[in-house]
Amino acid sequence: MGRGIGTSISLVEISTIAHATENLEKVVSVIKNLVPKELLGELEKNMEVLSMEGHYGNPLTRITVRFKGRGAREVARYIFSRLEKSDFETIIYTIDRRFDGKGRVFIRLSKQDAYLGKLRLYEREDVIRVMLTLPGVRRSENVERILRQIRGE
């Protein structure tokens, strides 16, 4: 697979849920902490805000933003370069659970830590979901190589 980082990521989707007890602006700032400053304008243009109802009838707001092409590559690079080495290695070690075999990689980050400006892998509730689309990639070994390349390793 001779493609470089320039052609390996076509889409990054970032999403999270704001509960009724949370300040929506603060939750949006959490997503902004995952995006390089030069792409914040694109974030504002591409943000989707959807009101919905939780399992028990509680009001929820889903916030989703998608970056394509060069923007996707820059956001992916920004996220992966800010992760602690141990979190990045956990992603690599668990890549078979995170990669769907159809070109999509899923990671979950701590919403609380992101609000404080730190990116940390988190597998419980109240997370930021990040999905990367790697068109044409069907094997987890190739995903590992691409993620290491994104991170600059």
C-alpha positions as CSV (number, residue, x, y, z in Angstrom):
1,M,0.0,0.0,0.0
2,G,2.1,2.9,-1.2
3,R,-0.2,5.8,-0.3
4,G,1.0,8.4,2.0
5,I,-0.8,10.4,4.7
6,G,-1.9,12.8,2.0
7,T,-4.4,10.4,0.5
8,S,-5.1,8.0,3.4
9,I,-7.7,10.0,5.4
10,S,-10.8,11.3,3.7
11,L,-13.0,12.1,6.7
12,V,-12.8,12.9,10.4
13,E,-16.1,13.0,12.3
14,I,-16.2,14.3,15.8
15,S,-19.3,14.0,17.9
16,T,-20.5,14.3,21.5
17,I,-23.7,14.6,23.5
18,A,-24.6,17.6,25.7
19,H,-26.9,16.7,28.5
20,A,-29.6,19.2,29.7
21,T,-27.5,19.9,32.8
22,E,-24.5,20.9,30.7
23,N,-23.7,24.4,29.2
24,L,-23.9,23.9,25.4
25,E,-21.2,26.5,24.8
26,K,-18.8,24.6,27.1
27,V,-19.5,21.4,25.3
28,V,-18.8,23.1,21.9
29,S,-15.5,24.3,23.4
30,V,-14.6,20.7,24.1
31,I,-14.9,19.9,20.4
32,K,-12.9,23.1,19.5
33,N,-10.1,21.7,21.7
34,L,-9.7,18.8,19.2
35,V,-9.2,21.1,16.2
36,P,-6.2,23.2,15.1
37,K,-6.9,27.0,15.4
38,E,-6.6,27.5,11.7
39,L,-9.6,25.2,11.1
40,L,-12.0,26.7,13.8
41,G,-13.8,28.7,11.1
42,E,-14.5,25.4,9.2
43,L,-15.7,23.8,12.4
44,E,-18.2,26.6,12.9
45,K,-19.5,26.2,9.3
46,N,-19.7,22.4,9.4
47,M,-21.2,21.9,12.9
48,E,-24.5,20.1,13.2
49,V,-26.6,20.5,16.3
50,L,-29.4,18.0,16.8
51,S,-31.9,18.1,19.7
52,M,-33.0,14.6,20.7
53,E,-34.5,12.7,23.6
54,G,-32.6,10.3,25.9
55,H,-33.7,6.8,26.9
56,Y,-35.7,8.2,29.9
57,G,-37.2,11.2,28.0
58,N,-34.4,13.6,29.0
59,P,-33.4,16.3,26.5
60,L,-30.1,15.8,24.8
61,T,-28.2,17.7,22.2
62,R,-25.9,15.9,19.7
63,I,-23.1,18.0,18.3
64,T,-21.3,16.6,15.2
65,V,-18.6,18.2,13.0
66,R,-17.1,16.6,9.9
67,F,-13.8,17.5,8.2
68,K,-13.0,16.3,4.7
69,G,-9.8,16.1,2.7
70,R,-6.9,18.3,3.9
71,G,-9.0,19.4,6.9
72,A,-9.5,15.8,8.0
73,R,-5.8,15.1,7.7
74,E,-4.9,18.2,9.8
75,V,-7.5,17.4,12.5
76,A,-6.3,13.7,12.7
77,R,-2.7,14.9,13.0
78,Y,-3.6,17.4,15.7
79,I,-5.5,14.8,17.7
80,F,-3.0,12.0,17.5
81,S,0.0,14.2,18.1
82,R,-1.6,15.5,21.4
83,L,-2.4,12.0,22.8
84,E,0.0,10.6,25.4
85,K,2.3,7.9,24.0
86,S,0.6,5.3,26.3
87,D,-2.9,6.2,25.0
88,F,-1.6,6.1,21.4
89,E,-0.1,2.7,22.0
90,T,-3.4,1.5,23.6
91,I,-5.1,2.5,20.3
92,I,-2.6,0.5,18.3
93,Y,-2.8,-2.5,20.7
94,T,-6.6,-2.5,20.5
95,I,-6.8,-1.6,16.8
96,D,-8.8,-4.8,15.9
97,R,-11.7,-3.5,18.2
98,R,-11.5,0.0,16.8
99,F,-11.2,-0.7,13.1
100,D,-14.3,-2.0,11.3
101,G,-12.6,-3.6,8.3
102,K,-14.4,-1.1,6.1
103,G,-12.0,1.8,6.4
104,R,-13.3,3.3,9.6
105,V,-11.4,3.7,12.9
106,F,-13.2,4.7,16.1
107,I,-11.7,6.2,19.2
108,R,-13.3,7.7,22.3
109,L,-11.8,10.6,24.3
110,S,-12.6,12.0,27.7
111,K,-14.9,15.0,27.4
112,Q,-13.9,16.3,30.8
113,D,-10.2,16.1,30.0
114,A,-10.7,17.7,26.6
115,Y,-12.5,20.6,28.3
116,L,-9.3,21.2,30.3
117,G,-7.2,21.0,27.1
118,K,-5.8,17.5,27.5
119,L,-6.7,14.7,25.1
120,R,-7.0,11.3,26.8
121,L,-8.4,8.0,25.7
122,Y,-11.6,7.1,27.6
123,E,-13.9,4.1,27.2
124,R,-16.8,4.9,29.5
125,E,-19.8,7.2,29.3
126,D,-19.7,11.0,28.4
127,V,-17.1,10.9,25.7
128,I,-16.2,12.5,22.5
129,R,-16.4,10.1,19.6
130,V,-13.9,10.4,16.8
131,M,-14.3,8.4,13.6
132,L,-11.6,8.4,10.9
133,T,-12.4,7.2,7.4
134,L,-9.5,5.6,5.5
135,P,-10.8,4.7,2.1
136,G,-9.6,1.5,0.6
137,V,-7.9,0.3,3.9
138,R,-9.2,-3.1,4.9
139,R,-6.4,-4.5,7.1
140,S,-5.6,-3.4,10.6
141,E,-1.8,-3.6,9.9
142,N,-2.2,-0.9,7.4
143,V,-4.2,1.2,9.9
144,E,-1.4,0.9,12.4
145,R,1.1,2.2,9.8
146,I,-1.1,5.1,8.8
147,L,-1.8,6.1,12.4
148,R,1.9,6.1,13.2
149,Q,2.5,8.2,10.1
150,I,-0.2,10.7,11.2
151,R,1.4,10.9,14.7
152,G,4.8,11.5,13.1
153,E,6.5,8.3,14.2
